[in-house]
Amino acid sequence: MVLRQVQVNWRKQMCKEHKCFRKFIGSLNAESSQETYGYKMQKFVKYAVSEKLIKNTEDFDGLLEFDGENIRDNLVLGTNLNISSMGIMMRICS
């Protein structure tokens, strides 16, 4: 339960501070979908930072710099985040 609350707090903080993330999460209607995709996005940005693909875990705009092939390859390596959800984020944020 504690981990879930940490995830909820992180998602709320990112929504408050980052328009791109807020629009991505806001496009998901179900709370359970917001939890799932929020967690997977957090997991992916940690991987992206470790691989020096983005500057920090709040660099959601840096994720938009990836080309299609780069996104696909890194999603496979970094997380099981559904590739279509990353496409959704790119369309919403651009």
Helices and strands as residue ranges (DSSP letters): H 2-17, H 19-26, H 31-50, H 60-63, H 68-78, H 83-93
